Amino acid sequence: LLFDLLSRLHIGGNAMVRLSFYSILLGLIGALLAIPSGVIDWGGVKREKPAWKLGLVHMAINLTVTVLFAMNLGVRMSSWKTAETVALTPLILSSVGTLGLFAGAYLGGRMIYEYGVGVARRSKQKWRAMAEKGQAAVPQKD
Protein backbone atom coordinates (compact mmCIF):
# COMPACT_ATOMS: atom_id res chain seq x y z
CA LEU A 1 0.00 0.00 0.00
CA LEU A 2 2.83 2.37 0.83
CA PHE A 3 4.47 1.84 -2.57
CA ASP A 4 1.08 2.27 -4.26
CA LEU A 5 0.53 5.57 -2.47
CA LEU A 6 4.02 6.78 -3.36
CA SER A 7 3.43 5.93 -7.02
CA ARG A 8 0.10 7.82 -6.94
CA LEU A 9 2.01 10.82 -5.59
CA HIS A 10 4.35 10.48 -8.61
CA ILE A 11 7.30 9.52 -6.43
CA GLY A 12 9.61 6.83 -7.75
CA GLY A 13 7.85 6.10 -11.02
CA ASN A 14 7.91 2.52 -12.23
CA ALA A 15 10.22 1.49 -9.38
CA MET A 16 7.34 1.95 -6.91
CA VAL A 17 4.97 0.01 -9.17
CA ARG A 18 7.46 -2.85 -9.34
CA LEU A 19 8.17 -2.76 -5.61
CA SER A 20 4.46 -2.96 -4.93
CA PHE A 21 4.09 -5.90 -7.32
CA TYR A 22 6.99 -7.79 -5.71
CA SER A 23 5.74 -6.99 -2.20
CA ILE A 24 2.36 -8.49 -3.00
CA LEU A 25 4.00 -11.54 -4.56
CA LEU A 26 6.24 -12.03 -1.51
CA GLY A 27 3.25 -11.54 0.82
CA LEU A 28 1.26 -14.18 -1.03
CA ILE A 29 4.14 -16.64 -0.79
CA GLY A 30 4.37 -15.91 2.94
CA ALA A 31 0.63 -16.41 3.34
CA LEU A 32 0.77 -19.78 1.60
CA LEU A 33 3.61 -20.83 3.89
CA ALA A 34 1.73 -19.65 7.00
CA ILE A 35 -1.53 -21.45 6.26
CA PRO A 36 -0.43 -24.98 7.34
CA SER A 37 0.94 -23.88 10.72
CA GLY A 38 -2.18 -21.79 11.39
CA VAL A 39 -4.47 -24.68 10.56
CA ILE A 40 -2.44 -26.99 12.81
CA ASP A 41 -2.56 -24.52 15.72
CA TRP A 42 -6.28 -23.92 15.25
CA GLY A 43 -6.92 -27.66 14.95
CA GLY A 44 -5.55 -28.09 18.47
CA VAL A 45 -8.20 -25.82 19.97
CA LYS A 46 -11.35 -27.48 21.32
CA ARG A 47 -14.54 -26.38 19.57
CA GLU A 48 -16.19 -25.26 22.78
CA LYS A 49 -13.38 -22.83 23.61
CA PRO A 50 -13.78 -19.13 22.65
CA ALA A 51 -10.46 -19.26 20.81
CA TRP A 52 -11.92 -21.74 18.31
CA LYS A 53 -14.51 -19.29 16.99
CA LEU A 54 -11.99 -16.45 17.10
CA GLY A 55 -9.61 -18.65 15.08
CA LEU A 56 -12.33 -19.34 12.54
CA VAL A 57 -12.94 -15.61 12.04
CA HIS A 58 -9.16 -14.99 11.90
CA MET A 59 -8.81 -17.67 9.23
CA ALA A 60 -11.76 -16.36 7.20
CA ILE A 61 -10.38 -12.83 7.22
CA ASN A 62 -6.89 -13.96 6.25
CA LEU A 63 -8.18 -16.20 3.46
CA THR A 64 -10.27 -13.30 2.14
CA VAL A 65 -7.23 -11.03 2.28
CA THR A 66 -5.15 -13.64 0.45
CA VAL A 67 -7.76 -13.83 -2.32
CA LEU A 68 -7.93 -10.01 -2.52
CA PHE A 69 -4.16 -9.74 -2.91
CA ALA A 70 -4.12 -12.58 -5.46
CA MET A 71 -6.73 -10.65 -7.46
CA ASN A 72 -4.64 -7.51 -6.97
CA LEU A 73 -1.60 -9.28 -8.40
CA GLY A 74 -3.67 -10.51 -11.34
CA VAL A 75 -4.94 -7.01 -12.10
CA ARG A 76 -1.35 -5.71 -12.13
CA MET A 77 0.06 -8.45 -14.39
CA SER A 78 -0.31 -6.56 -17.64
CA SER A 79 1.16 -3.24 -16.52
CA TRP A 80 3.63 -3.70 -13.67
CA LYS A 81 6.71 -3.60 -15.92
CA THR A 82 5.83 -0.32 -17.64
CA ALA A 83 3.31 1.67 -15.57
CA GLU A 84 4.52 4.84 -13.87
CA THR A 85 1.64 4.88 -11.37
CA VAL A 86 -0.59 2.24 -9.87
CA ALA A 87 -4.13 2.30 -11.26
CA LEU A 88 -7.12 2.97 -9.03
CA THR A 89 -8.44 -0.62 -8.87
CA PRO A 90 -5.18 -2.11 -7.51
CA LEU A 91 -4.92 0.80 -5.08
CA ILE A 92 -8.40 0.05 -3.74
CA LEU A 93 -7.59 -3.67 -3.50
CA SER A 94 -4.38 -2.83 -1.61
CA SER A 95 -6.25 -0.54 0.77
CA VAL A 96 -9.01 -3.04 1.55
CA GLY A 97 -6.49 -5.88 1.81
CA THR A 98 -4.30 -3.92 4.20
CA LEU A 99 -7.28 -3.12 6.44
CA GLY A 100 -8.11 -6.83 6.42
CA LEU A 101 -4.52 -7.66 7.34
CA PHE A 102 -4.73 -5.37 10.37
CA ALA A 103 -7.99 -7.01 11.47
CA GLY A 104 -6.58 -10.52 10.99
CA ALA A 105 -3.37 -9.64 12.81
CA TYR A 106 -5.33 -8.21 15.73
CA LEU A 107 -7.37 -11.40 16.06
CA GLY A 108 -4.23 -13.53 15.73
CA GLY A 109 -2.63 -11.52 18.52
CA ARG A 110 -5.67 -12.06 20.73
CA MET A 111 -5.51 -15.79 20.07
CA ILE A 112 -1.89 -15.89 21.19
CA TYR A 113 -1.81 -13.38 24.04
CA GLU A 114 -5.32 -13.81 25.44
CA TYR A 115 -5.92 -17.52 24.87
CA GLY A 116 -2.39 -18.91 24.50
CA VAL A 117 -3.07 -20.66 21.20
CA GLY A 118 0.16 -22.22 19.97
CA VAL A 119 2.08 -21.17 23.09
CA ALA A 120 3.87 -24.11 24.67
CA ARG A 121 0.99 -26.36 23.66
CA ARG A 122 3.14 -29.33 22.74
CA SER A 123 6.53 -28.27 24.00
CA LYS A 124 8.73 -29.66 26.71
CA GLN A 125 8.24 -28.64 30.32
CA LYS A 126 11.06 -26.05 30.36
CA TRP A 127 9.50 -24.16 27.43
CA ARG A 128 6.11 -24.36 29.10
CA ALA A 129 7.58 -22.94 32.31
CA MET A 130 9.24 -20.17 30.33
CA ALA A 131 5.94 -19.27 28.67
CA GLU A 132 4.16 -19.25 32.04
CA LYS A 133 6.91 -17.05 33.51
CA GLY A 134 6.33 -14.61 30.64
CA GLN A 135 2.67 -14.57 31.71
CA ALA A 136 1.43 -16.19 28.50
CA ALA A 137 -2.02 -17.73 28.69
CA VAL A 138 -0.74 -21.30 28.58
CA PRO A 139 -3.50 -23.89 28.05
CA GLN A 140 -3.95 -26.40 30.82
CA LYS A 141 -2.77 -29.93 30.11
CA ASP A 142 -5.58 -32.33 29.26
LINPE-V501853 format. One record per backbone hydrogen bond with DSSP energy under -0.5 kcal/mol. CO is the residue of the C=O (numbers start at 1). NH is the residue of the N-H. Records with the same first field share a line. If there is no record, write none. Layout:
CO->NH  NH
This chain:
1->5
2->6
3->7
4->8
5->9
6->11
7->10
10->12
12->15
13->16  17
14->18
15->19
16->20
17->21
18->22
19->23
20->24
21->25
22->26
23->27
24->28
25->29
26->30
27->31
28->32
29->33
30->34
31->35
32->36
33->37
34->38
35->39
36->40
37->41
38->42
39->43
40->44
41->44
42->45
46->49
49->52  53
50->54
51->55
52->56
53->57
54->58
55->59
56->60
57->61
58->62
59->63
60->64
61->65
62->66
63->67
64->68
65->69
66->70
67->71
68->72
69->73
70->74
71->75
72->76
73->77
74->77
76->79  80
79->82  83
87->91
88->92
89->93
90->94
91->95
92->96
93->97
94->98
95->99
96->100
97->101
98->102
99->103
100->104
101->105
102->106
103->107
104->108
105->109
106->110
107->111
108->112
109->113
110->114  115
111->117
112->116
116->119
118->120
124->127  128
125->129
126->130
127->131
128->132
129->133
130->134
131->136
132->135
136->138
